[in-house]
Amino acid sequence: MSDDNKELAGKVVLVTGASRGIGYAAALEAARRGAHVIAVARTVGGLEELDDEIQALGGSATLVPLDLRDGEAIDRLGAAIFERWGQLDGLVANAGQLGVLSPLPHIKPDDFDKVLAVNVTANYRLLRSLDLLLRQAEAGRAVFVSSSSARSARPFWGLYAASKAALDAMVKSYAGEIANTGARVNVFYPGAVRTAMRAKAMPGENPETLPAPAEIAPRLLDLLDPGLAENGQLFDMATGRFEAL
């Protein structure tokens, strides 16, 4: 590993949805910056590939195959982090589900519940489990990957939009709760990125016209910088700047 941009050296960073896409790229970027990565995802094969890449960089990772709908497993993860490190320096809450693009009245209750479980409830469970760990870090930083769909709420995108709007509101509220601590939490809108989720949502789109996850990962990881002052803000890749949630 080079000695450039090692502001996360000695830090512990947890990334959800780390087996592919933005999460995979974020985990690699965290390792490049010197962090020990706790990589969480359902897909073991993807985690193992990530581990190989991180080791090739000279970094280290702890692999956690976990379904984020299992709240008790998230509780156990927080306890394990506490026992091993006593704190958590960074959280990239990236895992999410698109669900179905459909008129709202046509969405099956099970499909609705699954998206809310991953996009909203799982993130609440992460905060519940990891809050003390972030507060106990010298400069705990958390970033939640959301979407401009939270604001545009286009027709047929109601389920995904509602889940991301709820996530944004939850993060904004939590930011106020930790304002007087050393921890900070923000939201990241990645925009259109070359991922499997994007391909599912826009099947006719040429993916080569979109940035790869590795192209946006550095800006995402900048939100874990110990020197970051912003709290309860939204960073939008489309504009390249912070704005109020």
C-alpha positions as MATLAB code, in Angstrom:
seq = 'MSDDNKELAGKVVLVTGASRGIGYAAALEAARRGAHVIAVARTVGGLEELDDEIQALGGSATLVPLDLRDGEAIDRLGAAIFERWGQLDGLVANAGQLGVLSPLPHIKPDDFDKVLAVNVTANYRLLRSLDLLLRQAEAGRAVFVSSSSARSARPFWGLYAASKAALDAMVKSYAGEIANTGARVNVFYPGAVRTAMRAKAMPGENPETLPAPAEIAPRLLDLLDPGLAENGQLFDMATGRFEAL';
ca = [
       0.000    0.000    0.000;
       1.196    3.526   -0.676;
       1.527    6.090    2.071;
      -0.821    8.489    0.291;
      -4.207    9.346    1.758;
      -3.939    7.118    4.835;
      -6.243    9.133    7.093;
      -7.996    5.898    8.111;
      -4.827    4.103    9.204;
      -5.503    2.152   12.381;
      -9.254    2.765   12.080;
     -12.024    0.155   11.957;
     -14.674    0.672    9.257;
     -17.825   -1.389    8.726;
     -19.371   -1.550    5.251;
     -22.747   -3.155    4.497;
     -23.606   -4.560    1.087;
     -19.877   -5.120    0.637;
     -20.008   -8.092   -1.744;
     -20.672   -6.057   -4.890;
     -21.298   -2.653   -6.398;
     -20.838    0.519   -4.365;
     -20.290   -1.382   -1.111;
     -17.513   -3.492   -2.624;
     -15.776   -0.407   -3.999;
     -16.230    1.460   -0.704;
     -14.686   -1.408    1.257;
     -11.681   -1.465   -1.073;
     -11.268    2.291   -0.776;
     -11.418    2.078    3.017;
      -8.670   -0.552    2.924;
      -6.578    1.646    0.607;
      -6.855    4.418    3.198;
      -5.518    2.127    5.877;
      -8.664    0.938    7.647;
      -9.377   -2.556    8.854;
     -12.631   -3.367    7.046;
     -15.568   -5.235    8.545;
     -17.312   -6.375    5.359;
     -20.979   -7.322    5.749;
     -23.089   -8.967    3.026;
     -25.204  -12.021    2.315;
     -23.043  -13.310   -0.541;
     -20.052  -15.245    0.786;
     -18.377  -15.568   -2.624;
     -18.389  -11.811   -3.141;
     -16.953  -11.260    0.330;
     -14.163  -13.731   -0.344;
     -13.266  -11.966   -3.595;
     -13.209   -8.673   -1.708;
     -10.949  -10.180    0.935;
      -8.521  -11.331   -1.749;
      -8.373   -7.818   -3.218;
      -7.917   -6.194    0.176;
      -5.083   -8.593    1.017;
      -3.470   -7.819   -2.336;
      -3.459   -4.159   -1.270;
      -1.722   -5.122    1.954;
      -4.858   -4.483    3.991;
      -6.993   -6.598    6.288;
     -10.670   -7.442    6.592;
     -13.140   -9.298    8.769;
     -15.861  -10.995    6.707;
     -19.367  -11.126    8.141;
     -21.925  -13.100    6.087;
     -25.171  -11.663    7.425;
     -28.724  -10.923    6.309;
     -29.481   -7.418    7.533;
     -33.105   -8.377    8.087;
     -31.847  -10.402   11.046;
     -31.892   -7.750   13.758;
     -30.575  -10.082   16.439;
     -27.558  -10.854   14.239;
     -26.889   -7.102   13.973;
     -27.015   -6.906   17.775;
     -24.484   -9.727   18.002;
     -22.248   -7.957   15.492;
     -22.195   -4.811   17.616;
     -21.305   -6.869   20.687;
     -18.498   -8.631   18.814;
     -17.043   -5.307   17.634;
     -17.159   -4.007   21.190;
     -15.375   -7.069   22.538;
     -12.626   -6.938   19.904;
     -12.054   -3.217   19.363;
     -14.176   -1.300   21.880;
     -15.164    1.256   19.247;
     -16.092    1.730   15.597;
     -14.463    4.537   13.644;
     -16.546    4.400   10.490;
     -19.822    3.026    9.131;
     -20.771    2.920    5.449;
     -24.424    1.815    5.483;
     -24.741    0.996    1.817;
     -26.922   -2.128    1.540;
     -30.295   -1.507   -0.050;
     -33.043   -3.025   -2.149;
     -34.834   -1.531   -5.125;
     -37.937   -3.666   -4.798;
     -40.490   -3.501   -7.571;
     -41.234   -0.534   -9.796;
     -45.000   -0.571   -9.871;
     -48.117    1.446   -9.148;
     -48.356    1.532   -5.360;
     -51.726   -0.233   -5.178;
     -50.267   -3.167   -7.132;
     -47.330   -3.804   -4.794;
     -47.654   -6.978   -2.758;
     -47.454   -6.450    1.010;
     -44.523   -8.894    1.239;
     -42.562   -6.917   -1.369;
     -43.286   -3.690    0.484;
     -42.172   -5.147    3.799;
     -38.929   -6.566    2.373;
     -37.770   -3.199    1.028;
     -38.611   -1.352    4.229;
     -36.862   -4.093    6.220;
     -33.554   -3.588    4.396;
     -33.654    0.124    3.554;
     -35.097    1.427    6.817;
     -35.390   -1.075    9.660;
     -31.950   -2.613    9.146;
     -30.363    0.836    9.270;
     -32.207    1.612   12.495;
     -30.941   -1.676   13.919;
     -27.399   -0.766   12.858;
     -27.641    2.581   14.635;
     -29.115    0.903   17.699;
     -26.282   -1.624   17.804;
     -23.391    0.642   16.811;
     -24.281    4.006   18.364;
     -22.146    3.609   21.490;
     -19.239    2.279   19.419;
     -19.321    5.347   17.169;
     -19.544    7.670   20.164;
     -16.592    5.941   21.850;
     -14.369    6.398   18.810;
     -12.118    9.433   18.691;
     -13.980   10.662   15.608;
     -16.807    8.245   14.781;
     -18.167    8.826   11.285;
     -21.228    7.259    9.639;
     -22.589    7.691    6.134;
     -25.838    6.258    4.806;
     -26.191    5.694    1.077;
     -29.572    7.013    0.001;
     -31.057    8.282   -3.268;
     -32.483   11.380   -4.890;
     -35.600    9.246   -5.358;
     -36.398   10.266   -1.782;
     -37.145   13.728   -3.141;
     -38.272   13.109   -6.712;
     -40.767   10.361   -5.771;
     -41.516    9.630   -9.412;
     -44.547    7.593  -10.438;
     -43.993    3.834   -9.999;
     -41.003    4.485   -7.705;
     -43.151    5.009   -4.606;
     -41.862    2.040   -2.613;
     -38.166    2.791   -3.087;
     -38.747    6.534   -2.718;
     -40.653    6.092    0.535;
     -37.922    3.893    1.990;
     -35.170    6.365    1.142;
     -37.196    9.344    2.387;
     -37.647    7.522    5.682;
     -33.904    6.805    5.822;
     -33.059   10.470    5.213;
     -35.455   11.592    7.962;
     -34.041    9.048   10.391;
     -30.445   10.140    9.733;
     -31.371   13.818   10.101;
     -32.956   13.132   13.467;
     -30.021   11.028   14.670;
     -27.590   13.748   13.593;
     -29.283   16.143   15.991;
     -29.013   13.598   18.777;
     -25.223   13.271   18.394;
     -24.533   16.932   17.619;
     -22.792   17.486   20.963;
     -20.570   14.414   20.640;
     -17.467   13.775   18.550;
     -19.455   11.591   16.133;
     -20.922   12.736   12.807;
     -23.482   11.211   10.436;
     -24.402   12.202    6.897;
     -26.239   10.957    3.807;
     -24.719   10.264    0.389;
     -26.631   10.381   -2.917;
     -24.480    8.488   -5.451;
     -26.565    9.334   -8.513;
     -26.642    6.951  -11.480;
     -23.881    4.359  -11.069;
     -23.040    1.192  -13.008;
     -24.545   -1.343  -10.585;
     -26.847   -4.355  -10.748;
     -29.580   -2.329   -9.030;
     -29.342    0.398  -11.658;
     -29.497   -2.196  -14.452;
     -32.654   -3.657  -12.916;
     -34.263   -0.229  -12.679;
     -33.161    0.945  -16.144;
     -32.821   -2.183  -18.316;
     -32.547   -0.232  -21.575;
     -29.729    2.007  -20.394;
     -26.174    1.583  -21.651;
     -24.158    0.936  -18.477;
     -20.972    2.135  -20.163;
     -22.368    5.677  -20.007;
     -22.383    5.563  -16.199;
     -19.530    5.887  -13.706;
     -18.303    2.652  -12.152;
     -18.624    2.229   -8.369;
     -14.856    2.649   -8.003;
     -15.153    6.145   -9.480;
     -17.482    7.404   -6.762;
     -16.091    5.410   -3.830;
     -13.359    7.967   -2.978;
     -15.932   10.739   -2.484;
     -18.092    8.417   -0.401;
     -15.140    7.534    1.832;
     -14.290   11.210    2.254;
     -17.373   11.327    4.500;
     -15.519    9.120    6.991;
     -12.591   11.523    7.276;
     -11.918   12.191   10.981;
     -11.617   15.886   10.134;
     -15.088   16.092    8.583;
     -17.202   18.738   10.340;
     -20.509   18.275    8.518;
     -23.316   16.569   10.437;
     -26.857   15.824    9.284;
     -26.006   16.904    5.749;
     -26.537   15.406    2.309;
     -23.673   15.056   -0.137;
     -25.026   14.787   -3.683;
     -22.671   13.441   -6.363;
     -24.804   15.202   -8.980;
     -23.816   18.624   -7.625;
     -20.577   17.690   -5.877;
     -21.479   19.524   -2.695;
     -23.184   19.284    0.663;
     -26.689   20.592    1.284;
     -29.208   20.431    4.101;
     -31.236   17.267    4.478;
];
